[in-house]
Amino acid sequence: MPVIHVTTTEGKEIDLSADNGRSIMEAVKANDLPMLAACGGALACATCHVVVDPDWYERLQPPSEDEEDLLDTAHGLTPTSRLACQILMSDDLDGIRVTLTPMD
Amino acid sequence: MTTAGKFTTDVAVIGAGPAGLFAVFECGMLKLHCHVIDALPAIGGQCTALYPEKPIYDIPAAPEVSAAELIARLQAQIAPFAPRFHLNQQVVALQRREDAWELVTSRGTSIQARAVILAAGAGAFGPNRPPLAGIEAYEGRCVHYLVSDRERFRSQRLVIAGGGDSAVDWAIALAEVAAEIHVVHRRDRFRAAPESAARLAQLAAAGKIQLVIPYQLAGLEGDGGRLSAVLVKTLEGEQRSIAADHLLAFFGLVSKLGPINDWGLEARNGVIPVDPATCATAAPGVFAIGDIAAYPRKLKLILTGFAEAAHAAHAAHEIVHPDRALHFEYSTSTGVPGQ
């Protein structure tokens, strides 16, 4: 099962395993880490904003226009900001590194 | 909408999204009267605030329905039960009284209810406030999330942040009155009606509006009450300062659990654990349904919220009428009052 290396806002590092096809948001929520993900993955908010490690960012499918529109409403954006609900895990992403953003 | 007052009812429903609205129906069928409170000025919750035009395909017997239409139909379905709505106000306190719960809202409305059904989704919607140090001190006077009086900004230097319809439309509307407008956005594409985006580009070309792209908000400068400048930075961190009297931040709405965290309901990561058979929370007489309610293998679907509304209503009946056995009946036999 692919692994996601998650860094929390406090700098704590946690490894999560996620079934292929599940989103990083789902894996984070399933492990009770702090993330609002208010809309539950309906692509209707930006409360699952994560910062992807630059090396891994390049390997992701580029964000859709809908995701870009929602990233417009996120704060503290970086060049590798993504919505965790839009990153679906696969063997290719085994070991991906993401950092959570503050819930407020 | 009602003004502040004191009310007594059977069930108080917190949240007017689809789950809360259907709870009014289920309670109504058991002859329980409901008052409904919501932070937004309109009913519908996320369906109204986030995606009114999006089609929904998994509502039983409605192959395709827009979120706005779903809410309109629920409104019609609960109309016979004459629920009392208290909109545009957030429940700020929930306290146990002798034989009831008292809810107090941000507008001072007080509602005593024998049972409470919490259908608050991801919490109350409010403006998506940029997390800038010290911003609270400027809010209302120099930092704004909506415009109620255009004249207030006459001859003022404005920074407008955001890339959606509100940011674009207000930049255009205020260009006539403001001394200066800087529009801060993280990319060159605006999520606005094409004609509005074109008008913005025209005003920018004419020098009436300065586009500050690709930048995001980074900080505020001022004396803690009066703003003097807005700091912005690129995604790479390069900063600049824009002299300004007001910041208008248009990043849409976000929901927050807020005071619900303090009601002794064991809220964790934005959800409240319930017994799935009754939707009962840790507080006797307080039920939680819809997205806010959590139990193993919970599915956050409107469909699930509807079923939970039925469970909670039946359990609430035992709280409101402990002495009255509830004879289970189908709507096909009872009908709906007034129909």
Interface residues (C-beta under 8 A of the other chain):
Chain A: K29 D32 L33 P34 M35 L36 A38 C39 G40 A42 A44 C45 T47 E68 D69 L71 D72 T73 H75 G76 L77 T78 P79 P102 D104
Chain B: Q46 L50 Y51 K54 G121 A122 G123 N128 P130 P131 G162 G163 G164 H185 R186 R187 R189 R191 Q216 L217 L235 E236 F251 G252 V254 S255 K256 R268 N269 G270 D291 K300
